[in-house]
């Protein structure tokens, strides 16, 4: 068996189907997106080659950079929220009463589609009869804001359901990593007189640092390409105040029928995501990993 599996032709045959799928579903569309970005094309008529004009226009496009800034803000908030998710996971993994029920509750948003979550939070943020403003008026706020209609706060209002949507995902990852730590290490720390906080921050967190680094990359990359919930809730409005790179690309390609420029924006989104991912991986890289 070992002789067969060490044969290069056998290895090639095994991985070829996966390579074909990755190539057809990922790499070829990416290359085509970059190619279409060199064209003036409305999606129907013949394409006209215009070189780097779309990419130059995108670099000079104020709306593109505003949407990029909004995506980066979402990435920042998503990364900061990991601290809260980690704290919840540490508490759940400490065998508190009702931890199983709480873990299931946190997973509920993962079972809902983005469209359902968007519709739910549109009702919550409704300025006249929404639950949030009703609570605010009950406790004394006479004129609560229209959360999804005011440019100064709409972006941060949308961040709330996005972070709520993925809370269960990251909590589950951290919980699984924490439960994988040998109990003998925790018991040894308790015998040595370590407090629960010391065990959490000096033992548990360092031992799952590899997992934390992975979730940081996932949170940032996912935020940079986020689209669906924002599009359903506000469509990037009002006046582009909640526009992100993916929704701006969608508007250009499918609403304005400017597939050439939209493809250029999509390819730039890919490049920005790759650059940020490389920077994050370099920043979080360590020479030694804690083994247990």
C-alpha positions, 0 to 999 in steps of 0.5 A: 500500500505504501508503495502505491501511495508513494507513486507520483502517478497515483498521487496525481490521479487522486488530486486531479479531480480536486485540482480541476474543480478548484481551477474551474470554480475558482481560478478560471473565474478569477482570471476572467474577472481580471480579463473582463476588467480590461474591457468596456462591456455592458454584458450584452454587446461586443467587448472593447479592449480599453487596457487598464482604463477601468483599473485607473478609474477605480483607483481614482474613484472616491466611492470605491475608496469609501466602500473599501474604508467601510469594508475595513471598518467591518474587518476591524469590528469583526476582529475586535469582536473575537475578544468577546467571542473568546471570553464567552467560549472560556466561560462556556468551557468552564463547565458552568451550569447551563453551558450546553443550553447557552451553546445551542442558543449562540448557534441559532443565528447560524441556522438562519439565512442572511436574508432572514436575519436581514428581515428580522433586524430591519423590523428591530431597527424600524424607526416607528414600531421597531423593538429597539426604538420602542425600548428606547422610548420606554426608558425616556428617549423622546426621538430615537434615531432612524437607524437605517436611514441616517448616514452617520450611524447606519454602518454601525447599526448594520455591524450589529446583526453581522457580528451577531450572525457569526457569533456562534461560528467563532464561539464553536471554534474556540469552544472546541479548541478549549475543550481539546486542552488536556484537563491535567494541565488545568488541574496542575495549574489549580494545584499550583494556586492559579486563579480562574483568570490566570488559568484563562489568560496565561494557560488556555489562551496561549495554548489555542493561539494557533486557532485564534490566528486562524479566526483572525484571518477568517474574520478579516477576509470574510468582512472584506468580501461581505455582501448579502446582509448589507445588500438586503438591509440597505442596498448600500444606502443611504447615499452610499453610507453603508456601501462595501466593496462587494455591494459596490461591485454588484451595483456597477455590474448588475444595476449599471450594466458596466461589467467591465468596470465591475469586474475591475472592482472585483479583481481589485477586491481580490488583490486587497484581500490577498494583501491584507491576508499576507500582512495579517499572517506576517503580523501573527506569525511566530517562530514557536508554537506551544505544544501539548 
